[in-house]
Amino acid sequence: MTRPPAERISIEGPAGAIEVAIDAPAEVRGIALVGHPHPLFGGTADNKVAYTMARTFRDLHYVALRPSFRGVGETEGDHDEGEGETDDMHAVLDYARARWGRLPFVLAGFSFGSNVQARLGRRLTEAGAPPQRLVMVGTAAGTVTGLRHYDTPPVPADTIVIHGEKDTTVPLANVLDWARPQQLPVIVVPGADHFFHSRLHLIRDIITRAWRH
């Protein structure tokens, strides 16, 4: 069966328009926000990992929204090191809950997007409105390629953290150092690089199993 293409919309955010791709199931039971990789290094909402996560959640009956970060596609504003991007993601969540109701929601992100989602998750939890769950793939933590540094905040104990054994952009050791004080398990995909070439199906399978058990 041919799936319909993603709906493309523009909503108003703190710094102007936010372009959002939406993958909606026939029956919506929840909302999933998906954050893409670093916009200054070619990251877009059509990145294969972000796309895979969105389609996986759609098949689990979540409406999946993939906003483009500032300066990407039709989204206005300038890159803001994750601060403004967190505000924008919050605006997308507000839009989604106004459109589909106050359903359970998931924050999912890849690389830079995972850092944004961890920030938003902390903000929402402190406000008394925590997400149902976080899913973080290729988590940006510690000092990574290009000497960028990420102080990714702690996340809930049931967060799904997936990382590639052979990731040279964010070394696995960085993520283990971040996870260790939290006693947070990390799912390591043997042989996988940062972009999970030839292993995208494993991301889908890990998420699907977590939701169905």
SVG drawing of the C-alpha trace seen along z (x, -y; Angstrom):
<svg xmlns="http://www.w3.org/2000/svg" viewBox="-9 -36 47 43">
<polyline fill="none" stroke="black" stroke-width="0.4" points="0.0,0.0 1.4,-3.4 1.7,-5.8 0.7,-9.4 3.5,-12.0 4.1,-14.0 2.0,-17.1 4.1,-20.3 2.9,-23.2 4.3,-26.4 3.4,-27.6 4.4,-30.8 7.3,-30.4 9.3,-32.7 11.7,-33.7 9.2,-33.5 7.9,-30.7 8.7,-27.1 8.4,-24.6 7.0,-21.3 6.6,-17.9 3.8,-15.8 3.3,-12.0 -0.2,-11.2 -1.8,-7.7 -5.4,-7.1 -6.1,-6.8 -4.0,-9.2 -3.3,-7.9 -0.4,-10.1 2.0,-12.8 5.7,-12.4 8.1,-15.3 11.2,-14.4 14.4,-16.6 16.9,-16.4 20.7,-16.7 22.8,-19.8 21.6,-22.5 25.1,-23.9 26.4,-20.5 23.8,-19.6 21.1,-18.4 17.5,-18.6 14.1,-17.2 14.5,-14.8 17.6,-13.2 17.2,-9.4 17.4,-8.7 14.8,-11.4 12.6,-10.2 12.9,-6.6 11.8,-7.6 8.9,-9.6 7.6,-6.7 8.1,-4.3 6.0,-6.4 3.4,-6.9 3.0,-3.1 2.6,-3.1 -0.4,-5.5 1.4,-8.7 1.2,-11.7 4.9,-12.5 6.0,-16.1 9.4,-16.9 10.1,-20.7 13.0,-22.2 15.4,-24.0 16.2,-27.7 17.8,-28.5 16.8,-25.2 14.3,-24.9 11.5,-27.5 12.1,-28.0 13.1,-31.5 15.7,-32.7 19.3,-31.9 20.9,-28.9 20.8,-29.5 23.0,-26.6 19.9,-24.7 18.3,-27.4 16.0,-28.9 15.5,-25.5 14.1,-24.3 11.7,-27.2 10.6,-26.3 10.1,-22.7 7.9,-23.8 5.9,-25.9 5.4,-22.9 4.2,-20.8 1.7,-23.5 0.4,-23.5 0.1,-19.7 -1.8,-19.6 -4.1,-22.3 -4.8,-20.4 -5.0,-16.8 -5.8,-17.3 -3.8,-16.7 -2.7,-13.2 0.4,-11.4 3.5,-12.8 7.0,-11.5 10.1,-13.6 12.5,-11.9 15.7,-13.3 18.8,-12.4 22.2,-13.9 21.8,-17.7 18.0,-17.0 18.4,-14.7 20.1,-17.4 17.2,-19.8 14.7,-17.1 16.5,-16.5 16.3,-20.2 12.6,-20.4 11.9,-17.3 13.6,-18.8 11.6,-22.1 8.3,-20.3 9.0,-18.0 9.9,-21.0 6.6,-22.6 4.7,-19.5 3.9,-18.3 6.5,-15.6 6.5,-13.7 5.4,-10.1 8.9,-9.1 12.2,-10.2 13.9,-8.5 17.5,-9.6 19.6,-8.3 23.2,-9.3 22.9,-11.5 25.1,-14.6 27.1,-14.5 30.5,-15.8 33.0,-17.1 32.2,-15.9 33.6,-16.4 34.5,-20.0 35.2,-20.7 31.5,-21.4 30.6,-20.6 27.2,-19.5 26.1,-19.5 23.1,-17.3 20.8,-17.3 19.9,-14.1 16.8,-12.3 14.2,-9.9 15.2,-6.4 12.9,-4.9 14.5,-6.9 15.5,-4.8 19.1,-5.7 20.4,-4.1 24.0,-4.6 26.3,-3.2 29.4,-1.3 31.5,-2.9 30.2,-6.4 33.1,-8.8 31.0,-12.0 29.9,-11.4 32.1,-8.6 30.3,-5.9 32.5,-6.7 31.0,-10.2 27.5,-8.8 28.5,-6.2 30.2,-9.0 26.9,-10.9 24.7,-7.9 26.9,-6.4 26.0,-8.9 22.3,-8.4 22.6,-4.6 20.9,-4.9 21.2,-1.9 22.4,-2.5 21.5,-0.2 24.6,0.2 24.2,1.2 27.3,3.2 29.1,1.8 26.8,-1.2 28.2,-4.6 26.7,-8.0 24.1,-7.8 23.3,-4.1 24.0,-3.3 22.5,0.1 21.1,0.3 18.1,-2.1 15.8,0.9 17.3,1.6 16.2,-1.8 12.7,-1.0 12.8,2.5 14.1,1.2 11.5,-1.5 8.7,0.8 9.6,3.5 9.8,1.0 6.2,-0.2 4.7,3.3 6.1,4.9"/>
</svg>
